[in-house]
Amino acid sequence: MKTKISLSIIAAFNLLQAAAMLFFTGDMLGTIVNSDNAEVIRMCEVMHYGLAPALLIIGLILLFCRNAAIDTAKNILLAYILGVLVLMYVFLTVMTNEPLLNFSIPTIIPDIAMLLLAIFGYLKAK
């Protein structure tokens, strides 16, 4: 698989997540937060606004590095894989046990798909 394809798909995913967090966080909060407390809901909203630029940065880096040499592209994919593995650890150890969040495994299926794509793109890089 060409690294350009895997980097482009993962970049698009991160850019879409960033856009969703910037423009639709208020609409998503009812499904994310397991509380009626206005301060808890506002904190979750603010945290999503804070996370959006990080996802935007990741998406833009991946997008702008699509044409990198294969060794560089593989290193970028490896960095993404390692970062997402830490994310999965946090998802599966912290967030699944947090009563304030409506978190379940099906909510991370897109993230798992991007992780698998990154691993496949890294192992089968052309």
Secondary structure, DSSP 4 states (H G I P E B T S, - for coil): --HHHHHHHHHHHHHHHHHHHHHSHHHHHHHHB----HHHHHHHHHHHHHHHHHHHHHHHHHHHTTTS-HHHHHHHHHHHHHHHHHHHHHHHHTGGG-TTB---GGGGHHHHHHHHHHHHHHHT--
